[in-house]
């Protein structure tokens, strides 16, 4: 059993998602958003994000931390603010001595929806369906849950491939089975 904390960083809204995984079973634990105050300075917002992630780590005691890799934002200013938010979330995970995994947005969408250009609504719907959540998760929380799902699937596939001895007609084959 492992608990995964997924983070979708943002300077105004940082989404989080917590999933418990046992083998190939994934169970929804919690999700939500760390919302910073609109009138706060950048430094105050970063402190709020850091404190929020530290509190999540303390509450859920995750085994692994997955976060979205930075992408090119609409402007340099947006990219810098996103980078700062991402940095304080990474600092919180590193301070908690968690293994950190990073995933590109397109890879996350591909893993959850099957299409790297999926819309936010498609990600929300698939996260709700895959984790059997009764209501639609908030958009940023759904993205964080999708990051956690992508991480679980990636790690599961790496373990499966490590046990394979060879390829046969494009398929992995484990001769030990």
Buried (B, 14 or more C-beta within 10 A) or exposed (E): EEBBBBBBBBBBBBBBBBBBBEEEEBEBBBBBBBBBEEEBEEEEBBBBBBEBBBEBBEEBEBBBBBBBBBEEEEEEEEBEBBEBBBBBBBBBBEEBEBEBBBBBBBBBBBBBBEEEEBEEEBBBBBBBEBBEBEEEBBBBBBBBBBBBBBBBBBBBEEEEEEEBEEEEEEEEEEEEE
